[in-house]
Amino acid sequence: MTTAPLRPLTTGELLDRTFSLYKDNFALFVGIVALPRLISLAVQLSSISLRSQTGLSAAFGAALWGLVFALVSLMVAAASQAATVVAVSQLHLGRPTSVSDAYSRVKGRIVRVALLTIVVGLGVGLGFVLLVIPGIILALMWSLAVPVAILEDRGINDSVSRSSELTKGSRWRIFVIWVMFIVLSIVVAFLIEWPIGLVAGMLGAKAVNSAGIQVASAIASFISQCLVGPLATIGFSLLYYDQRVRKEAFDLHHMMETLDGTQPGLAHAT
């Protein structure tokens, strides 16, 4: 397997590498995202089944399932994101990997990534509430926190600080990449899910809340998440390496030496 040269990449090159890596390893990345999201989908479908019933107990049950779904979704997102970061690292450095291999390397780190996601989400959310621009700035500053946490095996505070350090001086560039992935996610989700909304609209207001439409929407959302979900994580994982190359003269030889005697892709930075 060939390795990508660890040299500074232009924004265009980084995006091209992101899509090439995704296309060449489509089954791997979709498999990484789909595996845990099947659990999330099962919980969501169970919640829809409860909501289709009537009565106070059913309403309470649906609310409880909603809470369970939120927690499961958080853990699912953390697991798939962590495993995707590892898979990108392995492929970027020319090492073979698989769905099971990627997940085996993030055991014990998923809860940390979930907590990191909460911390970053709360910080960015507060920034958006106070004023939109601070929220955007924080999102850009902390955009590499998850790759740092996984690839350098750092804690939450260290990951946030390290991400801020790595992104300094490159935030306009990161902003362009960030916006592109957001727009892409919205477009793909719309293309996959709009036919269901169209059918529901044709059937009338009652159909929108029907169990059948909700199940179809949940499945469509699952498909769009599996297809688009890996892209941003791939892009920001590659961006992590690119920022280290730019700021620390990080090269392939250095990385391979760091990984010797450790779990590939999970070495602490030196």
PyMOL commands that set and color helices and strands:
alter all, ss='L'
color gray80, all
select helices_A, chain A and resi 11-24+26-51+56-92+99-104+110-130+132-141+145-151+156-167+171-203+205-208+211-248+252-259
alter helices_A, ss='H'
color red, helices_A
deselect
rebuild
show_as cartoon
